[in-house]
């Protein structure tokens, strides 16, 4: 495909790199030539300096030959105008735009422009992760198949137990074992250690296999203190619980999160060093506002952090979010802490510090890529603090009749489940793949890029 990307910010440069890696012809436009420094070594396309909606610039970019166009500058009006021009004047068949301000969604919708709102996408994901619970996280759920992908940290009671202990008949299967931030190979005899992070595919009956691996095992069909990913986090207010939440940073994302939570009855305090940003909040915002540095201990105490149930740092600066989250987690012991991350290059730092985060740049770039390319491998979620992504793809013809072990070894990713008609199967080594199967798999972003190449090469 011939693809033009307007805007070489973090998202635009990441998107251009991904398109280039996929082997497409890519042109990227930005009015600031210095922004092209963000492009990675994978990029082998053309960079053009200029305003995205300028017709002369678009002609230089080869707009007449474009199969797809992504308008992802930092300005909503620029993206709107550019998307309208390339759609209506140049008839580009596949046009997608980025949107910051949720208040403008109706305008984009009325004009028939396909868009992804980064603010609502980020806010929804942060809220979802912030209230998933501490003991066990249900990272993904296929209600139609009756299976879940769950993650938890091994407790002291399970120290020394063989990992095969987590494989409970047809109801649970250990998929990933992470120790000291490293993905380790394992078999049924590998001994579990306190602090290991494990990912399992499970049916509801499988909860019996993990109770003794938790510090506080549940006594019902699933451990207590869990909020499944399929359940709206807002629903906890219906159970009479109104958590206290501190939000560091009145960015577009921060103000949107604060507004949503306050309207659902959460006790919200929004902190920012620039009080003029509080104007972003709607008039019916029902929380509190506090001027100050989001990592300053005195400011945080004034905001009530000692009673806080959750804290999220969502300023526009990665180092500020890192520092504020570390203070909330280690100084004040807030049980649920999550940071916003812009620069994907810093993911390893956040992971090494065991700091829960959401990388908006990577998430947004992937969402836009899937809108344009509709790839063979479709992202469904992530786990182990974004170390692995969960994807789904259709079983290719050359795997029909082969077993799971053979296919997963060739693909070099861990199969999480196999969906066949209305049934979900555990990824047992001897399970034979068939025409029509959908496969769920876990892998690093690099592993999954190679998987897609593997599928394309053999299709």
LUMDO-71969 format. One line per 2 residues: number of its first residue (from 1); their letters; for each residue x, y, z of N, C-alpha, C. Coordinates in steps of 0.02 Angstrom, whole numbers. Example, Ala and Ser with C-alpha at 12.3 -4.5 7.8 and 13.67 -1.06 7.14 Angstrom:
LUMDO-71969
1) as) 660,-284,390,615,-225,390,660,-165,390 | 642,-112,354,684,-53,357,645,2,394
***
This chain:
LUMDO-71969
1) xx) 41,-60,0,0,0,0,44,63,0 | 16,116,-29,49,182,-28,13,223,26
3) xx) 48,239,80,16,270,138,50,337,154 | 9,388,166,35,454,187,14,466,259
5) xx) 62,488,300,50,504,370,62,579,379 | 13,615,405,20,686,419,32,696,493
7) xx) 93,720,510,110,731,580,163,683,603 | 222,709,621,276,666,643,289,676,718
9) xx) 236,678,756,243,678,829,258,607,852 | 247,593,916,262,526,941,220,473,907
11) xx) 155,487,901,110,438,870,124,432,795 | 131,488,761,143,487,689,207,452,670
13) xx) 261,466,707,325,433,692,322,359,706 | 289,339,760,281,269,777,240,234,722
15) xx) 187,266,700,144,238,649,182,230,583 | 221,281,564,261,277,502,312,221,506
17) xx) 343,213,565,391,158,574,357,90,566 | 297,83,594,261,20,590,242,4,518
19) xx) 216,55,482,198,44,412,259,25,371 | 314,59,383,376,45,346,401,-25,360
21) xx) 398,-45,424,418,-112,444,376,-165,409 | 312,-148,399,267,-195,366,278,-199,290
23) xx) 323,-158,264,341,-161,194,300,-116,149 | 264,-67,177,224,-22,136,265,39,115
25) xx) 243,72,62,274,135,39,244,191,81 | 287,226,118,263,275,167,293,344,153
27) xx) 249,395,157,271,465,156,244,498,219 | 287,535,253,265,570,314,276,645,305
29) xx) 227,684,327,228,757,319,228,790,387 | 269,842,395,266,883,456,295,952,441
31) xx) 266,1002,472,289,1071,459,356,1085,493 | 375,1044,541,439,1052,576,487,996,556
33) xx) 538,1013,518,584,961,494,622,926,550 | 627,960,608,662,929,664,624,869,692
35) xx) 559,868,679,518,812,705,536,746,672 | 567,748,614,585,687,579,640,647,615
37) xx) 670,679,665,721,644,705,690,587,746 | 624,592,755,590,539,794,585,474,755
39) xx) 592,476,690,585,416,649,641,367,665 | 622,303,670,670,252,688,710,226,629
41) xx) 754,180,643,797,151,591,758,108,542 | 698,85,562,656,45,517,625,86,460
43) xx) 621,151,471,587,194,421,630,201,359 | 602,183,302,638,190,238,595,226,187
45) xx) 550,268,212,505,306,168,531,375,153 | 485,421,138,502,490,119,473,537,171
47) xx) 513,587,192,490,638,239,486,705,203 | 429,738,208,418,801,173,399,855,224
49) xx) 435,911,220,420,968,264,364,1009,233 | 314,1025,274,259,1066,249,196,1057,290
51) xx) 145,1098,275,81,1095,309,39,1040,277 | 9,998,318,-23,936,295,-79,948,245
53) xx) -117,1003,253,-175,1013,208,-159,1058,148 | -97,1078,141,-76,1118,84,-76,1074,21
55) xx) -112,1095,-30,-120,1053,-89,-54,1040,-126 | -10,1090,-126,55,1080,-158,95,1027,-122
57) xx) 93,1029,-55,128,979,-15,98,910,-27 | 32,906,-31,-1,842,-42,18,813,-111
59) xx) 23,857,-161,44,832,-227,116,806,-225 | 159,841,-189,228,817,-181,230,749,-147
61) xx) 183,739,-102,180,676,-65,150,619,-107 | 122,637,-165,93,585,-208,22,566,-188
63) xx) -18,617,-170,-85,604,-144,-129,567,-195 | -117,578,-260,-158,545,-311,-150,469,-311
65) xx) -93,446,-285,-79,374,-284,-92,342,-216 | -114,382,-167,-119,357,-99,-177,307,-91
67) xx) -162,252,-58,-214,203,-41,-244,218,28 | -205,252,70,-228,267,139,-194,330,163
69) xx) -227,364,210,-202,427,237,-219,430,311 | -169,447,353,-181,455,425,-163,526,446
71) xx) -212,563,470,-202,632,494,-193,630,569 | -131,636,592,-117,626,664,-72,681,692
73) xx) -83,743,669,-46,799,697,-70,812,768 | -41,861,801,-60,877,870,-119,926,874
75) xx) -150,940,817,-203,990,816,-266,962,783 | -321,963,820,-383,934,795,-407,967,732
77) xx) -404,1035,729,-428,1070,670,-388,1053,608 | -322,1045,617,-279,1025,560,-298,955,536
79) xx) -308,910,583,-327,841,564,-395,840,530 | -441,879,555,-508,882,526,-505,908,454
81) xx) -471,965,444,-467,995,378,-430,949,329 | -375,920,352,-335,876,309,-375,815,288
83) xx) -409,784,336,-448,724,321,-505,740,272 | -536,798,280,-590,818,235,-564,829,164
85) xx) -507,861,158,-479,875,91,-460,810,55 | -423,767,89,-400,706,55,-457,658,40
87) xx) -511,663,80,-569,620,68,-612,646,10 | -629,710,13,-677,738,-35,-647,763,-100
89) xx) -585,788,-97,-554,815,-157,-513,761,-193 | -475,722,-155,-430,674,-186,-457,602,-184
91) xx) -513,593,-151,-547,528,-151,-502,471,-126 | -460,485,-76,-420,431,-47,-467,382,-14
93) xx) -462,317,-29,-513,269,-6,-513,254,69 | -456,262,102,-451,243,172,-419,300,212
95) xx) -460,339,247,-435,397,284,-455,392,357 | -406,400,401,-417,398,473,-385,458,506
97) xx) -417,484,556,-392,544,590,-386,533,665 | -340,570,694,-332,570,767,-371,630,795
99) xx) -402,619,853,-440,672,886,-418,677,959 | -405,738,982,-386,748,1052,-447,765,1096
101) xx) -483,816,1076,-537,843,1118,-602,806,1108 | -625,769,1158,-688,730,1151,-748,774,1134
103) xx) -745,839,1150,-800,884,1136,-811,893,1060 | -761,875,1021,-766,883,948,-786,819,913
105) xx) -801,767,951,-818,703,919,-879,709,874 | -928,747,896,-989,754,856,-975,787,789
107) xx) -929,836,788,-910,870,726,-878,820,677 | -831,781,702,-798,731,659,-849,680,634
109) xx) -894,660,677,-945,610,659,-991,637,605 | -1015,700,614,-1061,729,565,-1029,738,497
111) xx) -963,749,496,-928,759,433,-906,693,402 | -924,638,435,-910,572,407,-837,552,407
113) xx) -800,580,454,-728,565,458,-716,509,508 | -681,457,486,-663,403,532,-608,428,578
115) xx) -616,420,642,-567,447,689,-558,401,749 | -502,412,783,-490,380,847,-476,436,897
117) xx) -515,439,951,-505,490,1002,-455,465,1053 | -395,493,1051,-342,469,1096,-359,482,1169
119) xx) -396,536,1183,-413,552,1253,-459,500,1283 | -514,483,1248,-560,434,1275,-529,364,1275
121) xx) -489,349,1224,-455,284,1221,-410,275,1282 | -370,326,1297,-324,323,1354,-362,323,1420
123) xx) -411,367,1426,-448,372,1489,-483,307,1505 | -515,277,1456,-550,214,1467,-501,159,1489
125) xx) -443,156,1456,-394,104,1472,-365,115,1542 | -353,177,1561,-325,192,1627,-375,174,1682
127) xx) -438,193,1673,-490,176,1721,-496,100,1728 | -495,67,1671,-501,-6,1670,-445,-39,1710
129) xx) -383,-16,1699,-325,-47,1732,-320,-26,1805 | -344,34,1820,-336,61,1888,-379,23,1938
131) xx) -434,-6,1915,-480,-40,1960,-489,-114,1946 | -438,-146,1920,-443,-217,1905,-435,-261,1966
133) xx) -413,-234,2021,-402,-274,2081,-329,-289,2090 | -310,-315,2149,-240,-326,2165,-220,-398,2162
135) xx) -263,-444,2183,-243,-514,2188,-237,-546,2119 | -289,-541,2079,-290,-572,2013,-319,-522,1964
137) xx) -288,-518,1905,-313,-474,1853,-339,-517,1796 | -402,-507,1779,-430,-540,1721,-415,-494,1661
139) xx) -364,-511,1623,-340,-467,1571,-384,-469,1508 | -415,-526,1496,-456,-532,1436,-508,-586,1447
141) xx) -565,-578,1417,-619,-626,1428,-659,-636,1364 | -669,-699,1346,-713,-716,1290,-774,-751,1320
143) xx) -825,-712,1335,-885,-740,1366,-918,-791,1320 | -912,-780,1254,-943,-826,1207,-909,-895,1208
145) xx) -845,-896,1229,-808,-959,1231,-803,-987,1302 | -821,-946,1351,-816,-969,1421,-745,-972,1447
147) xx) -700,-931,1419,-630,-931,1442,-607,-861,1460 | -557,-859,1504,-527,-797,1526,-451,-803,1523
149) xx) -418,-747,1516,-345,-744,1522,-331,-706,1587 | -300,-738,1636,-290,-707,1701,-216,-703,1717
151) xx) -199,-655,1758,-130,-643,1779,-129,-632,1854 | -79,-660,1888,-71,-646,1960,1,-658,1981
153) xx) 17,-634,2040,83,-644,2069,80,-702,2118 | 127,-748,2112,128,-807,2155,143,-787,2227
155) xx) 102,-812,2274,111,-797,2345,156,-848,2379 | 170,-835,2443,216,-878,2481,191,-950,2487
157) xx) 125,-958,2490,98,-1025,2500,112,-1072,2441 | 127,-1042,2383,140,-1083,2324,215,-1090,2309
159) xx) 256,-1058,2350,328,-1061,2339,352,-1134,2340 | 386,-1155,2287,412,-1223,2283,365,-1273,2252
161) xx) 303,-1253,2237,257,-1299,2203,277,-1304,2130 | 268,-1361,2098,282,-1367,2026,232,-1327,1985
163) xx) 255,-1297,1930,211,-1256,1889,153,-1296,1861 | 163,-1362,1853,109,-1405,1829,49,-1405,1875
165) xx) 58,-1382,1936,4,-1377,1984,-51,-1330,1959 | -32,-1283,1915,-80,-1234,1890,-120,-1260,1830
167) xx) -99,-1318,1803,-136,-1348,1747,-189,-1395,1777 | -251,-1374,1775,-304,-1412,1807,-351,-1442,1755
169) xx) -336,-1503,1737,-377,-1540,1688,-389,-1497,1626 | -452,-1490,1605,-467,-1450,1546,-487,-1378,1565
171) xx) -474,-1359,1627,-501,-1296,1652,-450,-1241,1660 | -386,-1256,1662,-335,-1203,1667,-270,-1227,1636
173) xx) -233,-1179,1609,-170,-1194,1576,-122,-1136,1585 | -63,-1151,1612,-11,-1100,1621,18,-1082,1552
175) xx) 18,-1017,1537,41,-993,1471,109,-958,1476 | 118,-916,1526,180,-878,1534,203,-878,1606
177) xx) 268,-882,1615,298,-878,1682,354,-826,1678 | 346,-772,1717,394,-717,1716,427,-712,1784
179) xx) 492,-713,1785,530,-710,1848,584,-655,1841 | 584,-609,1889,632,-554,1888,630,-517,1820
181) xx) 569,-504,1797,558,-468,1735,584,-504,1673 | 593,-570,1678,616,-609,1620,567,-665,1605
183) xx) 552,-673,1542,509,-727,1519,550,-791,1519 | 532,-839,1561,574,-899,1567,538,-961,1538
185) xx) 578,-1006,1511,551,-1069,1486,532,-1112,1546 | 481,-1153,1538,458,-1194,1594,426,-1258,1568
187) xx) 424,-1308,1611,384,-1368,1599,346,-1382,1663 | 310,-1437,1666,267,-1450,1723,306,-1460,1788
189) xx) 373,-1474,1783,413,-1485,1844,447,-1421,1869 | 444,-1366,1830,476,-1304,1851,444,-1279,1916
191) xx) 485,-1264,1966,460,-1243,2031,442,-1169,2032 | 384,-1154,2059,362,-1085,2066,399,-1051,2123
193) xx) 408,-985,2118,439,-946,2171,394,-888,2190 | 397,-868,2251,360,-810,2274,379,-749,2231
195) xx) 330,-714,2206,343,-655,2165,341,-668,2091 | 340,-732,2070,333,-747,1999,267,-718,1973
197) xx) 268,-693,1911,207,-672,1878,187,-727,1829 | 125,-750,1834,102,-803,1790,40,-781,1753
199) xx) 33,-807,1692,-26,-795,1651,-57,-862,1634 | -122,-869,1646,-157,-931,1634,-218,-919,1590
201) xx) -235,-970,1550,-300,-972,1518,-344,-1015,1562 | -406,-992,1576,-448,-1027,1624,-522,-1027,1605
203) xx) -555,-1079,1629,-628,-1079,1634,-645,-1066,1706 | -709,-1055,1722,-727,-1037,1790,-708,-1091,1840
205) xx) -710,-1155,1817,-692,-1209,1862,-617,-1208,1880 | -578,-1173,1840,-506,-1171,1850,-483,-1130,1909
207) xx) -529,-1090,1939,-508,-1050,1997,-484,-1094,2053 | -507,-1156,2056,-485,-1201,2110,-409,-1213,2107
209) xx) -380,-1209,2048,-309,-1224,2040,-264,-1168,2064 | -291,-1109,2074,-246,-1053,2092,-257,-1026,2163
211) xx) -307,-1050,2199,-321,-1022,2264,-261,-1023,2311 | -226,-1080,2312,-171,-1086,2359,-108,-1050,2335
213) xx) -110,-1023,2274,-53,-984,2250,-58,-911,2270 | -114,-892,2300,-125,-822,2319,-113,-812,2393
215) xx) -95,-751,2410,-84,-735,2481,-150,-739,2519 | -205,-718,2486,-270,-719,2518,-318,-756,2474
217) xx) -317,-822,2475,-360,-861,2430,-434,-849,2444 | -473,-851,2390,-545,-841,2398,-579,-906,2417
219) xx) -641,-902,2436,-677,-963,2455,-739,-974,2412 | -744,-935,2357,-800,-944,2312,-775,-968,2244
221) xx) -813,-954,2192,-793,-978,2126,-734,-941,2099 | -718,-884,2127,-657,-849,2109,-633,-811,2170
223) xx) -568,-795,2174,-543,-759,2232,-577,-693,2242 | -578,-670,2304,-607,-605,2318,-561,-550,2292
225) xx) -586,-489,2294,-546,-430,2276,-527,-429,2203 | -571,-456,2159,-558,-456,2088,-614,-419,2052
227) xx) -596,-377,2005,-645,-346,1962,-629,-368,1891 | -667,-413,1862,-652,-437,1794,-650,-380,1744
229) xx) -610,-388,1693,-604,-336,1642,-669,-325,1605 | -712,-377,1605,-776,-370,1570,-827,-331,1610
231) xx) -814,-321,1673,-860,-284,1715,-842,-211,1715 | -890,-167,1707,-878,-96,1707,-849,-75,1774
233) xx) -789,-44,1776,-760,-23,1840,-806,23,1879 | -849,60,1843,-895,105,1877,-944,68,1921
235) xx) -954,4,1907,-1005,-35,1942,-989,-44,2016 | -927,-32,2036,-911,-42,2106,-946,9,2150
237) xx) -967,66,2120,-1006,114,2159,-1074,86,2177 | -1099,40,2135,-1164,10,2148,-1162,-36,2209
239) xx) -1102,-57,2229,-1096,-100,2287,-1084,-58,2351 | -1095,7,2345,-1089,50,2404,-1018,72,2418
241) xx) -971,58,2374,-901,77,2384,-886,139,2342 | -860,191,2374,-843,251,2337,-769,267,2350
243) xx) -724,237,2310,-653,246,2321,-631,319,2313 | -577,334,2348,-547,400,2342,-490,395,2291
245) xx) -493,438,2240,-445,435,2185,-411,502,2177 | -344,501,2174,-305,561,2160,-279,558,2089
247) xx) -285,612,2053,-263,615,1983,-212,671,1976 | -152,653,1955,-98,701,1947,-93,724,1875
249) xx) -114,786,1862,-109,814,1795,-176,827,1763 | -190,891,1748,-253,909,1716,-243,914,1640
251) xx) -214,863,1612,-209,857,1539,-278,841,1512 | -284,835,1446,-349,815,1418,-371,749,1448
253) xx) -323,702,1454,-338,637,1482,-356,643,1555 | -316,680,1593,-328,687,1665,-396,718,1680
255) xx) -413,771,1644,-477,804,1656,-535,758,1638 | -527,719,1584,-580,673,1564,-590,618,1615
257) xx) -536,590,1641,-540,538,1693,-574,567,1755 | -551,626,1776,-579,658,1836,-654,669,1829
259) xx) -675,693,1772,-746,706,1760,-786,641,1763 | -763,590,1727,-800,526,1725,-807,496,1794
261) xx) -752,495,1832,-755,464,1898,-797,504,1947 | -792,570,1944,-831,612,1990,-906,604,1977
263) xx) -925,597,1914,-996,590,1898,-1023,522,1920 | -978,474,1932,-999,408,1955,-995,401,2031
265) xx) -981,455,2065,-982,454,2138,-915,442,2171 | -861,436,2133,-795,429,2163,-775,494,2196
267) xx) -737,489,2249,-710,549,2282,-644,566,2247 | -647,617,2204,-591,633,2160,-558,699,2179
269) xx) -491,699,2178,-453,760,2185,-405,764,2126 | -408,818,2088,-366,829,2030,-313,881,2047
271) xx) -250,863,2034,-193,905,2053,-157,929,1991 | -139,994,1989,-97,1019,1935,-63,1083,1959
273) xx) -2,1093,1935,36,1153,1954,9,1215,1920 | -28,1206,1865,-55,1262,1826,-131,1263,1835
275) xx) -156,1307,1880,-229,1307,1893,-271,1328,1834 | -241,1362,1784,-280,1383,1726,-305,1323,1686
277) xx) -272,1265,1693,-294,1205,1657,-359,1176,1684 | -377,1196,1745,-440,1171,1773,-501,1194,1733
279) xx) -491,1243,1689,-546,1267,1647,-569,1213,1598 | -527,1162,1588,-546,1108,1543,-605,1068,1570
281) xx) -614,1070,1636,-666,1029,1667,-736,1057,1654 | -785,1014,1641,-854,1037,1634,-879,1068,1699
283) xx) -930,1108,1693,-957,1142,1752,-985,1094,1803 | -1009,1037,1780,-1039,990,1828,-989,941,1857
285) xx) -925,954,1850,-874,913,1884,-886,918,1959 | -885,861,1993,-905,860,2064,-847,844,2112
287) xx) -786,843,2086,-729,829,2129,-695,891,2155 | -636,881,2185,-597,936,2212,-538,952,2166
289) xx) -512,1014,2172,-456,1037,2133,-401,1062,2180 | -339,1049,2162,-284,1070,2205,-225,1092,2163
291) xx) -200,1151,2176,-142,1176,2140,-79,1151,2175 | -31,1124,2136,31,1101,2165,66,1050,2120
293) xx) 128,1033,2137,166,983,2100,139,913,2117 | 131,872,2067,98,808,2077,141,758,2116
295) xx) 206,772,2124,249,726,2162,271,757,2228 | 247,816,2244,266,849,2307,228,818,2365
297) xx) 264,794,2415,233,757,2470,183,800,2508 | 200,863,2520,155,907,2556,89,917,2518
299) xx) 96,926,2452,36,933,2410,-7,870,2411 | 26,812,2407,-10,749,2407,-45,736,2473
301) xx) -13,754,2528,-45,746,2594,-107,791,2598 | -99,852,2573,-156,898,2573,-214,871,2531
303) xx) -196,834,2478,-248,805,2434,-280,744,2464 | -252,718,2519,-281,660,2553,-253,594,2529
305) xx) -189,593,2509,-162,531,2482,-157,475,2533 | -155,493,2596,-149,441,2649,-213,399,2654
307) xx) -268,425,2627,-330,386,2626,-349,365,2555 | -305,376,2508,-321,363,2437,-323,288,2422
309) xx) -371,269,2382,-376,200,2357,-339,191,2291 | -331,246,2255,-298,242,2190,-266,309,2172
311) xx) -212,304,2133,-177,365,2111,-153,353,2039 | -165,402,1995,-140,397,1927,-107,463,1908
313) xx) -47,459,1879,-9,518,1857,-14,522,1782 | -46,575,1757,-61,579,1685,-40,647,1657
315) xx) 15,676,1683,40,738,1654,69,723,1585 | 95,773,1551,124,764,1485,199,751,1488
317) xx) 224,736,1548,296,726,1556,308,658,1589 | 344,615,1554,356,547,1578,392,546,1645
319) xx) 444,587,1652,482,587,1715,440,610,1774 | 396,659,1762,351,682,1815,303,626,1835
321) xx) 276,591,1786,230,536,1801,265,480,1838 | 327,466,1818,367,414,1851,379,433,1924
323) xx) 402,494,1935,418,516,2003,356,517,2048 | 301,544,2021,240,548,2061,213,479,2079
325) xx) 216,432,2032,192,365,2045,235,328,2095 | 301,338,2091,346,307,2139,333,333,2210
327) xx) 321,398,2216,305,427,2282,240,398,2309 | 189,396,2266,124,370,2288,128,297,2308
329) xx) 167,258,2272,172,186,2284,216,169,2344 | 275,199,2347,324,178,2397,325,221,2460
331) xx) 308,284,2454,308,328,2513,241,323,2550 | 186,324,2511,120,325,2543,83,258,2539
333) xx) 110,211,2502,79,145,2500,10,142,2470 | -4,185,2421,-69,183,2387,-76,115,2352
335) xx) -131,79,2363,-137,11,2337,-139,5,2261 | -170,53,2228,-176,51,2154,-144,114,2124
337) xx) -88,104,2091,-51,161,2061,-39,146,1987 | -50,196,1945,-40,187,1874,-15,252,1843
339) xx) 32,245,1797,62,304,1765,47,305,1690 | 45,364,1663,40,373,1591,111,378,1562
341) xx) 122,346,1504,187,348,1472,180,370,1400 | 222,418,1380,222,442,1311,274,405,1269
343) xx) 336,404,1292,392,379,1253,399,303,1260 | 385,265,1207,391,191,1211,461,168,1229
345) xx) 512,210,1216,580,190,1232,592,183,1307 | 546,211,1347,554,208,1420,515,150,1452
347) xx) 484,109,1411,444,54,1438,485,8,1482 | 546,-7,1461,588,-53,1501,602,-25,1570
349) xx) 610,41,1576,621,73,1641,560,64,1686 | 501,76,1659,440,69,1698,430,-4,1719
351) xx) 445,-50,1673,438,-121,1689,487,-143,1742 | 549,-118,1737,601,-137,1786,583,-113,1855
353) xx) 548,-57,1859,526,-29,1923,460,-59,1946 | 433,-107,1907,369,-139,1922,315,-87,1932
355) xx) 316,-37,1888,267,18,1891,214,8,1838 | 153,1,1858,98,-9,1811,88,54,1769
357) xx) 80,46,1704,75,104,1660,34,87,1598 | 14,140,1564,-18,135,1498,22,179,1450
359) xx) 47,149,1396,85,187,1346,36,208,1291 | 16,271,1294,-32,296,1246,-6,297,1174
361) xx) 58,311,1166,86,315,1099,81,247,1063 | 103,195,1096,100,128,1066,28,106,1055
363) xx) -15,118,1104,-84,97,1099,-120,133,1042 | -107,199,1036,-140,239,984,-114,220,915
365) xx) -48,210,909,-19,192,845,-47,125,821 | -52,78,867,-79,12,848,-152,16,828
367) xx) -191,56,863,-262,65,846,-270,94,776 | -230,145,760,-233,176,694,-209,127,640
369) xx) -156,91,655,-130,43,606,-183,-10,589 | -218,-34,640,-268,-86,628,-329,-57,590
371) xx) -343,8,600,-397,39,562,-380,41,487 | -316,53,472,-296,62,402,-279,-4,368
373) xx) -240,-47,402,-216,-107,369,-261,-168,378 | -300,-169,433,-340,-228,450,-295,-290,446
375) xx) -245,-293,490,-193,-344,485,-217,-414,501 | -175,-462,485,-191,-532,499,-192,-545,574
377) xx) -149,-508,611,-143,-517,683,-176,-457,717 | -228,-469,757,-268,-416,787,-255,-413,862
379) xx) -236,-354,886,-220,-345,957,-284,-344,1000 | -283,-381,1055,-341,-385,1100,-327,-354,1169
381) xx) -264,-351,1188,-247,-325,1255,-174,-337,1270 | -156,-328,1333,-87,-338,1355,-87,-366,1425
383) xx) -29,-392,1447,-24,-419,1514,48,-415,1539 | 58,-431,1603,122,-426,1638,152,-357,1625
385) xx) 112,-307,1643,133,-237,1637,159,-221,1568 | 120,-240,1517,134,-224,1447,194,-261,1418
387) xx) 220,-311,1453,276,-349,1426,253,-391,1366 | 191,-417,1370,164,-459,1316,98,-429,1291
389) xx) 87,-437,1226,23,-419,1197,-15,-484,1181 | -81,-480,1188,-124,-535,1169,-153,-519,1101
391) xx) -148,-566,1054,-175,-556,987,-218,-615,967 | -258,-606,916,-297,-659,886,-283,-660,811
393) xx) -284,-719,781,-277,-726,709,-308,-791,686 | -327,-793,623,-358,-853,595,-304,-905,581
395) xx) -319,-967,597,-271,-1022,586,-258,-1028,511 | -195,-1020,489,-180,-1025,418,-186,-1097,392
397) xx) -197,-1102,327,-209,-1168,297,-152,-1217,308 | -89,-1191,307,-33,-1237,313,-24,-1265,384
399) xx) -66,-1242,432,-66,-1272,499,-123,-1322,509 | -169,-1326,462,-224,-1373,470,-196,-1444,475
401) xx) -218,-1478,526,-195,-1547,537,-132,-1551,580 | -102,-1494,597,-43,-1495,641,-65,-1481,712
403) xx) -24,-1503,760,-43,-1492,830,-18,-1424,855 | -43,-1404,912,-28,-1339,942,47,-1331,954
405) xx) 78,-1383,980,150,-1377,996,191,-1362,933 | 177,-1397,879,214,-1388,817,204,-1317,790
407) xx) 141,-1294,789,126,-1228,762,155,-1172,805 | 148,-1177,871,173,-1124,915,249,-1119,913
409) xx) 283,-1176,905,356,-1174,900,378,-1140,836 | 342,-1152,781,359,-1119,718,343,-1045,721
411) xx) 288,-1028,754,269,-957,760,310,-920,812 | 341,-957,859,383,-930,912,344,-882,958
413) xx) 280,-900,969,239,-865,1018,202,-917,1059 | 177,-897,1118,140,-943,1161,66,-940,1144
415) xx) 37,-996,1125,-35,-998,1112,-72,-994,1178 | -124,-952,1180,-163,-943,1241,-229,-982,1239
417) xx) -258,-989,1180,-320,-1028,1173,-333,-1039,1099 | -377,-1086,1085,-400,-1098,1017,-476,-1094,1017
419) xx) -504,-1049,977,-576,-1041,972,-601,-1081,912 | -648,-1126,924,-676,-1167,871,-752,-1166,876
421) xx) -783,-1135,828,-855,-1124,829,-873,-1087,894 | -911,-1117,938,-931,-1082,1000,-895,-1109,1061
423) xx) -837,-1140,1050,-801,-1170,1106,-729,-1145,1108 | -705,-1133,1169,-636,-1114,1179,-596,-1173,1206
425) xx) -540,-1189,1176,-499,-1246,1197,-434,-1221,1230 | -413,-1256,1282,-348,-1244,1310,-295,-1262,1258
427) xx) -239,-1227,1256,-188,-1241,1205,-144,-1302,1222 | -176,-1359,1227,-139,-1420,1242,-93,-1438,1183
429) xx) -34,-1464,1198,15,-1479,1146,-12,-1522,1091 | -54,-1571,1108,-77,-1620,1059,-142,-1600,1023
431) xx) -170,-1542,1041,-232,-1520,1008,-218,-1507,934 | -257,-1538,891,-247,-1532,818,-287,-1472,792
433) xx) -254,-1429,755,-286,-1369,728,-326,-1386,665 | -381,-1348,656,-426,-1362,600,-444,-1298,562
435) xx) -472,-1308,504,-497,-1252,464,-551,-1215,503 | -545,-1148,506,-594,-1107,541,-575,-1090,612
437) xx) -520,-1119,639,-498,-1103,707,-472,-1031,711 | -486,-1000,768,-455,-935,784,-408,-947,842
439) xx) -347,-921,836,-296,-933,887,-282,-869,925 | -281,-875,992,-258,-821,1035,-187,-835,1056
441) xx) -143,-784,1052,-73,-795,1068,-44,-736,1106 | 8,-751,1146,43,-701,1185,115,-695,1160
443) xx) 140,-633,1155,209,-623,1137,229,-551,1146 | 294,-538,1144,318,-469,1145,298,-435,1080
445) xx) 298,-368,1078,282,-335,1014,328,-358,957 | 391,-370,973,438,-394,921,420,-464,898
447) xx) 401,-508,945,381,-576,927,320,-575,881 | 273,-530,896,211,-528,859,220,-498,789
449) xx) 267,-452,782,283,-427,715,311,-484,672 | 353,-525,702,381,-582,666,327,-633,649
451) xx) 279,-641,695,223,-686,682,184,-664,620 | 171,-599,615,133,-574,558,172,-584,493
453) xx) 237,-573,495,279,-587,437,275,-661,418 | 277,-703,469,273,-776,457,209,-795,423
455) xx) 153,-766,446,88,-781,418,82,-755,346 | 108,-695,334,104,-666,267,147,-706,218
457) xx) 206,-725,241,253,-761,198,224,-828,175 | 186,-859,218,160,-926,203,88,-927,180
459) x) 59,-868,173,-12,-866,153,-20,-872,78
***
